[in-house]
Amino acid sequence: MESVDNSSIEPDKQQLEEQRRLESANDFLEICDRLNNGYESGLYWEDVQRALRIAAGLEKWPE
């Protein structure tokens, strides 16, 4: 009976997790950029809180 090589599975999982973290960080930075450029337009603390929730993975970035 052949054993399954788990070494090829783990890097894929790790790569997916790293990609998810990178996307979350990029989403956070995009929101921060919008906030930085948009306070004159009326963006407030709720937007900052939402950016932090998205960065923490508690809320999904809208499609």
PDB file of N, CA, C and O in Angstrom, chain B, residues numbered from 101:
ATOM      1  N   MET B 101       0.846  -1.173   0.000  1.00  0.00           N
ATOM      2  CA  MET B 101       0.000   0.000   0.000  1.00  0.00           C
ATOM      3  C   MET B 101       0.895   1.241   0.000  1.00  0.00           C
ATOM      4  O   MET B 101       1.816   1.356   0.809  1.00  0.00           O
ATOM      5  N   GLU B 102       0.611   2.162  -0.915  1.00  0.00           N
ATOM      6  CA  GLU B 102       1.420   3.374  -1.005  1.00  0.00           C
ATOM      7  C   GLU B 102       0.914   4.424  -0.025  1.00  0.00           C
ATOM      8  O   GLU B 102      -0.286   4.558   0.215  1.00  0.00           O
ATOM      9  N   SER B 103       1.861   5.159   0.528  1.00  0.00           N
ATOM     10  CA  SER B 103       1.451   6.244   1.419  1.00  0.00           C
ATOM     11  C   SER B 103       1.321   7.526   0.608  1.00  0.00           C
ATOM     12  O   SER B 103       2.004   7.717  -0.398  1.00  0.00           O
ATOM     13  N   VAL B 104       0.440   8.388   1.062  1.00  0.00           N
ATOM     14  CA  VAL B 104       0.221   9.672   0.397  1.00  0.00           C
ATOM     15  C   VAL B 104       1.303  10.635   0.848  1.00  0.00           C
ATOM     16  O   VAL B 104       1.601  10.737   2.038  1.00  0.00           O
ATOM     17  N   ASP B 105       1.876  11.327  -0.091  1.00  0.00           N
ATOM     18  CA  ASP B 105       2.926  12.303   0.216  1.00  0.00           C
ATOM     19  C   ASP B 105       2.274  13.624   0.625  1.00  0.00           C
ATOM     20  O   ASP B 105       1.789  14.374  -0.223  1.00  0.00           O
ATOM     21  N   ASN B 106       2.267  13.901   1.921  1.00  0.00           N
ATOM     22  CA  ASN B 106       1.656  15.123   2.440  1.00  0.00           C
ATOM     23  C   ASN B 106       2.531  16.351   2.244  1.00  0.00           C
ATOM     24  O   ASN B 106       2.063  17.475   2.423  1.00  0.00           O
ATOM     25  N   SER B 107       3.776  16.158   1.884  1.00  0.00           N
ATOM     26  CA  SER B 107       4.665  17.308   1.729  1.00  0.00           C
ATOM     27  C   SER B 107       4.227  18.205   0.577  1.00  0.00           C
ATOM     28  O   SER B 107       4.495  19.406   0.599  1.00  0.00           O
ATOM     29  N   SER B 108       3.556  17.641  -0.432  1.00  0.00           N
ATOM     30  CA  SER B 108       3.088  18.464  -1.546  1.00  0.00           C
ATOM     31  C   SER B 108       1.780  19.167  -1.217  1.00  0.00           C
ATOM     32  O   SER B 108       1.451  20.176  -1.840  1.00  0.00           O
ATOM     33  N   ILE B 109       1.038  18.657  -0.259  1.00  0.00           N
ATOM     34  CA  ILE B 109      -0.233  19.266   0.127  1.00  0.00           C
ATOM     35  C   ILE B 109       0.000  20.468   1.035  1.00  0.00           C
ATOM     36  O   ILE B 109      -0.634  21.507   0.851  1.00  0.00           O
ATOM     37  N   GLU B 110       0.873  20.349   1.984  1.00  0.00           N
ATOM     38  CA  GLU B 110       1.104  21.418   2.956  1.00  0.00           C
ATOM     39  C   GLU B 110       1.566  22.739   2.337  1.00  0.00           C
ATOM     40  O   GLU B 110       1.052  23.790   2.720  1.00  0.00           O
ATOM     41  N   PRO B 111       2.513  22.727   1.398  1.00  0.00           N
ATOM     42  CA  PRO B 111       2.922  24.008   0.800  1.00  0.00           C
ATOM     43  C   PRO B 111       1.763  24.716   0.107  1.00  0.00           C
ATOM     44  O   PRO B 111       1.698  25.945   0.116  1.00  0.00           O
ATOM     45  N   ASP B 112       0.840  23.949  -0.499  1.00  0.00           N
ATOM     46  CA  ASP B 112      -0.318  24.560  -1.138  1.00  0.00           C
ATOM     47  C   ASP B 112      -1.190  25.267  -0.113  1.00  0.00           C
ATOM     48  O   ASP B 112      -1.652  26.384  -0.347  1.00  0.00           O
ATOM     49  N   LYS B 113      -1.415  24.615   1.026  1.00  0.00           N
ATOM     50  CA  LYS B 113      -2.197  25.234   2.097  1.00  0.00           C
ATOM     51  C   LYS B 113      -1.517  26.496   2.594  1.00  0.00           C
ATOM     52  O   LYS B 113      -2.157  27.527   2.797  1.00  0.00           O
ATOM     53  N   GLN B 114      -0.220  26.400   2.785  1.00  0.00           N
ATOM     54  CA  GLN B 114       0.543  27.544   3.274  1.00  0.00           C
ATOM     55  C   GLN B 114       0.502  28.679   2.256  1.00  0.00           C
ATOM     56  O   GLN B 114       0.363  29.844   2.630  1.00  0.00           O
ATOM     57  N   GLN B 115       0.621  28.351   0.991  1.00  0.00           N
ATOM     58  CA  GLN B 115       0.590  29.364  -0.059  1.00  0.00           C
ATOM     59  C   GLN B 115      -0.782  30.038  -0.111  1.00  0.00           C
ATOM     60  O   GLN B 115      -0.865  31.254  -0.289  1.00  0.00           O
ATOM     61  N   LEU B 116      -1.850  29.268   0.042  1.00  0.00           N
ATOM     62  CA  LEU B 116      -3.192  29.844   0.054  1.00  0.00           C
ATOM     63  C   LEU B 116      -3.376  30.777   1.244  1.00  0.00           C
ATOM     64  O   LEU B 116      -3.969  31.847   1.108  1.00  0.00           O
ATOM     65  N   GLU B 117      -2.874  30.379   2.410  1.00  0.00           N
ATOM     66  CA  GLU B 117      -2.974  31.216   3.603  1.00  0.00           C
ATOM     67  C   GLU B 117      -2.179  32.502   3.421  1.00  0.00           C
ATOM     68  O   GLU B 117      -2.648  33.575   3.801  1.00  0.00           O
ATOM     69  N   GLU B 118      -0.990  32.412   2.849  1.00  0.00           N
ATOM     70  CA  GLU B 118      -0.184  33.607   2.598  1.00  0.00           C
ATOM     71  C   GLU B 118      -0.874  34.522   1.593  1.00  0.00           C
ATOM     72  O   GLU B 118      -0.843  35.743   1.741  1.00  0.00           O
ATOM     73  N   GLN B 119      -1.491  33.941   0.579  1.00  0.00           N
ATOM     74  CA  GLN B 119      -2.214  34.737  -0.422  1.00  0.00           C
ATOM     75  C   GLN B 119      -3.394  35.453   0.222  1.00  0.00           C
ATOM     76  O   GLN B 119      -3.653  36.619  -0.078  1.00  0.00           O
ATOM     77  N   ARG B 120      -4.114  34.757   1.112  1.00  0.00           N
ATOM     78  CA  ARG B 120      -5.254  35.367   1.795  1.00  0.00           C
ATOM     79  C   ARG B 120      -4.801  36.535   2.656  1.00  0.00           C
ATOM     80  O   ARG B 120      -5.442  37.585   2.677  1.00  0.00           O
ATOM     81  N   ARG B 121      -3.694  36.348   3.366  1.00  0.00           N
ATOM     82  CA  ARG B 121      -3.164  37.426   4.206  1.00  0.00           C
ATOM     83  C   ARG B 121      -2.724  38.616   3.367  1.00  0.00           C
ATOM     84  O   ARG B 121      -2.961  39.764   3.743  1.00  0.00           O
ATOM     85  N   LEU B 122      -2.088  38.349   2.238  1.00  0.00           N
ATOM     86  CA  LEU B 122      -1.652  39.424   1.352  1.00  0.00           C
ATOM     87  C   LEU B 122      -2.851  40.201   0.813  1.00  0.00           C
ATOM     88  O   LEU B 122      -2.831  41.431   0.768  1.00  0.00           O
ATOM     89  N   GLU B 123      -3.889  39.484   0.407  1.00  0.00           N
ATOM     90  CA  GLU B 123      -5.091  40.143  -0.094  1.00  0.00           C
ATOM     91  C   GLU B 123      -5.754  40.975   0.998  1.00  0.00           C
ATOM     92  O   GLU B 123      -6.216  42.085   0.732  1.00  0.00           O
ATOM     93  N   SER B 124      -5.807  40.458   2.215  1.00  0.00           N
ATOM     94  CA  SER B 124      -6.383  41.217   3.329  1.00  0.00           C
ATOM     95  C   SER B 124      -5.576  42.478   3.608  1.00  0.00           C
ATOM     96  O   SER B 124      -6.142  43.545   3.845  1.00  0.00           O
ATOM     97  N   ALA B 125      -4.262  42.353   3.581  1.00  0.00           N
ATOM     98  CA  ALA B 125      -3.411  43.524   3.811  1.00  0.00           C
ATOM     99  C   ALA B 125      -3.600  44.555   2.706  1.00  0.00           C
ATOM    100  O   ALA B 125      -3.665  45.755   2.976  1.00  0.00           O
ATOM    101  N   ASN B 126      -3.689  44.092   1.466  1.00  0.00           N
ATOM    102  CA  ASN B 126      -3.923  45.019   0.357  1.00  0.00           C
ATOM    103  C   ASN B 126      -5.276  45.702   0.479  1.00  0.00           C
ATOM    104  O   ASN B 126      -5.398  46.896   0.204  1.00  0.00           O
ATOM    105  N   ASP B 127      -6.301  44.946   0.891  1.00  0.00           N
ATOM    106  CA  ASP B 127      -7.618  45.539   1.104  1.00  0.00           C
ATOM    107  C   ASP B 127      -7.558  46.621   2.173  1.00  0.00           C
ATOM    108  O   ASP B 127      -8.131  47.699   2.014  1.00  0.00           O
ATOM    109  N   PHE B 128      -6.861  46.325   3.259  1.00  0.00           N
ATOM    110  CA  PHE B 128      -6.720  47.288   4.348  1.00  0.00           C
ATOM    111  C   PHE B 128      -6.034  48.559   3.854  1.00  0.00           C
ATOM    112  O   PHE B 128      -6.493  49.665   4.139  1.00  0.00           O
ATOM    113  N   LEU B 129      -4.938  48.403   3.114  1.00  0.00           N
ATOM    114  CA  LEU B 129      -4.212  49.569   2.617  1.00  0.00           C
ATOM    115  C   LEU B 129      -5.053  50.376   1.632  1.00  0.00           C
ATOM    116  O   LEU B 129      -4.965  51.603   1.597  1.00  0.00           O
ATOM    117  N   GLU B 130      -5.856  49.697   0.843  1.00  0.00           N
ATOM    118  CA  GLU B 130      -6.729  50.407  -0.095  1.00  0.00           C
ATOM    119  C   GLU B 130      -7.756  51.245   0.663  1.00  0.00           C
ATOM    120  O   GLU B 130      -8.025  52.388   0.293  1.00  0.00           O
ATOM    121  N   ILE B 131      -8.326  50.676   1.719  1.00  0.00           N
ATOM    122  CA  ILE B 131      -9.284  51.431   2.527  1.00  0.00           C
ATOM    123  C   ILE B 131      -8.592  52.607   3.196  1.00  0.00           C
ATOM    124  O   ILE B 131      -9.135  53.711   3.229  1.00  0.00           O
ATOM    125  N   CYS B 132      -7.400  52.379   3.728  1.00  0.00           N
ATOM    126  CA  CYS B 132      -6.657  53.476   4.359  1.00  0.00           C
ATOM    127  C   CYS B 132      -6.394  54.592   3.360  1.00  0.00           C
ATOM    128  O   CYS B 132      -6.503  55.771   3.698  1.00  0.00           O
ATOM    129  N   ASP B 133      -6.049  54.227   2.140  1.00  0.00           N
ATOM    130  CA  ASP B 133      -5.807  55.229   1.106  1.00  0.00           C
ATOM    131  C   ASP B 133      -7.080  56.008   0.812  1.00  0.00           C
ATOM    132  O   ASP B 133      -7.042  57.229   0.658  1.00  0.00           O
ATOM    133  N   ARG B 134      -8.200  55.311   0.734  1.00  0.00           N
ATOM    134  CA  ARG B 134      -9.477  55.995   0.511  1.00  0.00           C
ATOM    135  C   ARG B 134      -9.784  56.949   1.654  1.00  0.00           C
ATOM    136  O   ARG B 134     -10.234  58.073   1.433  1.00  0.00           O
ATOM    137  N   LEU B 135      -9.537  56.495   2.874  1.00  0.00           N
ATOM    138  CA  LEU B 135      -9.793  57.353   4.033  1.00  0.00           C
ATOM    139  C   LEU B 135      -8.881  58.566   4.011  1.00  0.00           C
ATOM    140  O   LEU B 135      -9.322  59.685   4.275  1.00  0.00           O
ATOM    141  N   ASN B 136      -7.631  58.350   3.702  1.00  0.00           N
ATOM    142  CA  ASN B 136      -6.659  59.438   3.668  1.00  0.00           C
ATOM    143  C   ASN B 136      -7.063  60.495   2.647  1.00  0.00           C
ATOM    144  O   ASN B 136      -6.889  61.691   2.879  1.00  0.00           O
ATOM    145  N   ASN B 137      -7.599  60.052   1.525  1.00  0.00           N
ATOM    146  CA  ASN B 137      -7.980  60.976   0.460  1.00  0.00           C
ATOM    147  C   ASN B 137      -9.422  61.435   0.566  1.00  0.00           C
ATOM    148  O   ASN B 137      -9.850  62.301  -0.197  1.00  0.00           O
ATOM    149  N   GLY B 138     -10.178  60.872   1.496  1.00  0.00           N
ATOM    150  CA  GLY B 138     -11.608  61.126   1.483  1.00  0.00           C
ATOM    151  C   GLY B 138     -12.206  61.800   2.692  1.00  0.00           C
ATOM    152  O   GLY B 138     -13.425  61.966   2.744  1.00  0.00           O
ATOM    153  N   TYR B 139     -11.407  62.200   3.673  1.00  0.00           N
ATOM    154  CA  TYR B 139     -12.013  62.820   4.848  1.00  0.00           C
ATOM    155  C   TYR B 139     -12.749  64.099   4.490  1.00  0.00           C
ATOM    156  O   TYR B 139     -13.742  64.444   5.130  1.00  0.00           O
ATOM    157  N   GLU B 140     -12.267  64.812   3.467  1.00  0.00           N
ATOM    158  CA  GLU B 140     -12.984  66.000   3.033  1.00  0.00           C
ATOM    159  C   GLU B 140     -14.335  65.630   2.429  1.00  0.00           C
ATOM    160  O   GLU B 140     -15.244  66.458   2.368  1.00  0.00           O
ATOM    161  N   SER B 141     -14.458  64.387   1.986  1.00  0.00           N
ATOM    162  CA  SER B 141     -15.693  63.919   1.367  1.00  0.00           C
ATOM    163  C   SER B 141     -16.679  63.362   2.387  1.00  0.00           C
ATOM    164  O   SER B 141     -17.779  62.957   2.012  1.00  0.00           O
ATOM    165  N   GLY B 142     -16.316  63.330   3.661  1.00  0.00           N
ATOM    166  CA  GLY B 142     -17.253  62.900   4.686  1.00  0.00           C
ATOM    167  C   GLY B 142     -17.078  61.478   5.181  1.00  0.00           C
ATOM    168  O   GLY B 142     -18.020  60.916   5.740  1.00  0.00           O
ATOM    169  N   LEU B 143     -15.910  60.870   4.998  1.00  0.00           N
ATOM    170  CA  LEU B 143     -15.682  59.536   5.557  1.00  0.00           C
ATOM    171  C   LEU B 143     -15.353  59.666   7.041  1.00  0.00           C
ATOM    172  O   LEU B 143     -14.619  60.573   7.434  1.00  0.00           O
ATOM    173  N   TYR B 144     -15.881  58.780   7.857  1.00  0.00           N
ATOM    174  CA  TYR B 144     -15.753  58.923   9.304  1.00  0.00           C
ATOM    175  C   TYR B 144     -15.226  57.656   9.959  1.00  0.00           C
ATOM    176  O   TYR B 144     -14.799  56.718   9.285  1.00  0.00           O
ATOM    177  N   TRP B 145     -15.263  57.647  11.271  1.00  0.00           N
ATOM    178  CA  TRP B 145     -14.708  56.578  12.093  1.00  0.00           C
ATOM    179  C   TRP B 145     -15.270  55.209  11.737  1.00  0.00           C
ATOM    180  O   TRP B 145     -14.556  54.212  11.845  1.00  0.00           O
ATOM    181  N   GLU B 146     -16.522  55.132  11.317  1.00  0.00           N
ATOM    182  CA  GLU B 146     -17.107  53.844  10.944  1.00  0.00           C
ATOM    183  C   GLU B 146     -16.308  53.196   9.812  1.00  0.00           C
ATOM    184  O   GLU B 146     -16.164  51.975   9.765  1.00  0.00           O
ATOM    185  N   ASP B 147     -15.797  54.019   8.910  1.00  0.00           N
ATOM    186  CA  ASP B 147     -15.001  53.495   7.807  1.00  0.00           C
ATOM    187  C   ASP B 147     -13.669  52.934   8.309  1.00  0.00           C
ATOM    188  O   ASP B 147     -13.192  51.916   7.807  1.00  0.00           O
ATOM    189  N   VAL B 148     -13.079  53.592   9.288  1.00  0.00           N
ATOM    190  CA  VAL B 148     -11.828  53.103   9.875  1.00  0.00           C
ATOM    191  C   VAL B 148     -12.079  51.768  10.565  1.00  0.00           C
ATOM    192  O   VAL B 148     -11.295  50.830  10.416  1.00  0.00           O
ATOM    193  N   GLN B 149     -13.165  51.684  11.316  1.00  0.00           N
ATOM    194  CA  GLN B 149     -13.497  50.440  12.002  1.00  0.00           C
ATOM    195  C   GLN B 149     -13.713  49.308  10.998  1.00  0.00           C
ATOM    196  O   GLN B 149     -13.269  48.182  11.225  1.00  0.00           O
ATOM    197  N   ARG B 150     -14.386  49.602   9.900  1.00  0.00           N
ATOM    198  CA  ARG B 150     -14.623  48.577   8.883  1.00  0.00           C
ATOM    199  C   ARG B 150     -13.305  48.121   8.271  1.00  0.00           C
ATOM    200  O   ARG B 150     -13.108  46.929   8.037  1.00  0.00           O
ATOM    201  N   ALA B 151     -12.403  49.061   8.013  1.00  0.00           N
ATOM    202  CA  ALA B 151     -11.091  48.705   7.461  1.00  0.00           C
ATOM    203  C   ALA B 151     -10.357  47.765   8.399  1.00  0.00           C
ATOM    204  O   ALA B 151      -9.723  46.809   7.953  1.00  0.00           O
ATOM    205  N   LEU B 152     -10.437  48.027   9.679  1.00  0.00           N
ATOM    206  CA  LEU B 152      -9.767  47.170  10.658  1.00  0.00           C
ATOM    207  C   LEU B 152     -10.409  45.787  10.723  1.00  0.00           C
ATOM    208  O   LEU B 152      -9.707  44.784  10.858  1.00  0.00           O
ATOM    209  N   ARG B 153     -11.747  45.726  10.627  1.00  0.00           N
ATOM    210  CA  ARG B 153     -12.426  44.423  10.632  1.00  0.00           C
ATOM    211  C   ARG B 153     -12.026  43.601   9.403  1.00  0.00           C
ATOM    212  O   ARG B 153     -11.812  42.393   9.504  1.00  0.00           O
ATOM    213  N   ILE B 154     -11.928  44.256   8.247  1.00  0.00           N
ATOM    214  CA  ILE B 154     -11.522  43.550   7.032  1.00  0.00           C
ATOM    215  C   ILE B 154     -10.092  43.056   7.167  1.00  0.00           C
ATOM    216  O   ILE B 154      -9.789  41.916   6.813  1.00  0.00           O
ATOM    217  N   ALA B 155      -9.208  43.910   7.680  1.00  0.00           N
ATOM    218  CA  ALA B 155      -7.800  43.523   7.838  1.00  0.00           C
ATOM    219  C   ALA B 155      -7.650  42.361   8.805  1.00  0.00           C
ATOM    220  O   ALA B 155      -6.768  41.519   8.637  1.00  0.00           O
ATOM    221  N   ALA B 156      -8.512  42.312   9.819  1.00  0.00           N
ATOM    222  CA  ALA B 156      -8.444  41.237  10.802  1.00  0.00           C
ATOM    223  C   ALA B 156      -9.123  39.960  10.307  1.00  0.00           C
ATOM    224  O   ALA B 156      -9.044  38.918  10.957  1.00  0.00           O
ATOM    225  N   GLY B 157      -9.783  40.045   9.164  1.00  0.00           N
ATOM    226  CA  GLY B 157     -10.463  38.876   8.624  1.00  0.00           C
ATOM    227  C   GLY B 157     -11.832  38.642   9.223  1.00  0.00           C
ATOM    228  O   GLY B 157     -12.414  37.573   9.040  1.00  0.00           O
ATOM    229  N   LEU B 158     -12.357  39.630   9.938  1.00  0.00           N
ATOM    230  CA  LEU B 158     -13.667  39.492  10.559  1.00  0.00           C
ATOM    231  C   LEU B 158     -14.797  39.839   9.600  1.00  0.00           C
ATOM    232  O   LEU B 158     -15.951  39.477   9.828  1.00  0.00           O
ATOM    233  N   GLU B 159     -14.461  40.534   8.542  1.00  0.00           N
ATOM    234  CA  GLU B 159     -15.448  40.943   7.551  1.00  0.00           C
ATOM    235  C   GLU B 159     -14.823  40.758   6.175  1.00  0.00           C
ATOM    236  O   GLU B 159     -13.628  40.987   5.992  1.00  0.00           O
ATOM    237  N   LYS B 160     -15.636  40.345   5.214  1.00  0.00           N
ATOM    238  CA  LYS B 160     -15.111  40.133   3.858  1.00  0.00           C
ATOM    239  C   LYS B 160     -15.153  41.431   3.071  1.00  0.00           C
ATOM    240  O   LYS B 160     -16.033  42.273   3.253  1.00  0.00           O
ATOM    241  N   TRP B 161     -14.173  41.560   2.193  1.00  0.00           N
ATOM    242  CA  TRP B 161     -14.121  42.700   1.283  1.00  0.00           C
ATOM    243  C   TRP B 161     -15.260  42.549   0.280  1.00  0.00           C
ATOM    244  O   TRP B 161     -15.431  41.464  -0.275  1.00  0.00           O
ATOM    245  N   PRO B 162     -16.042  43.594   0.028  1.00  0.00           N
ATOM    246  CA  PRO B 162     -17.144  43.466  -0.931  1.00  0.00           C
ATOM    247  C   PRO B 162     -16.628  43.183  -2.337  1.00  0.00           C
ATOM    248  O   PRO B 162     -15.603  43.720  -2.757  1.00  0.00           O
ATOM    249  N   GLU B 163     -17.341  42.348  -3.043  1.00  0.00           N
ATOM    250  CA  GLU B 163     -16.924  41.963  -4.415  1.00  0.00           C
ATOM    251  C   GLU B 163     -17.198  43.065  -5.391  1.00  0.00           C
ATOM    252  O   GLU B 163     -16.915  42.921  -6.580  1.00  0.00           O
TER     253      GLU B 163
END
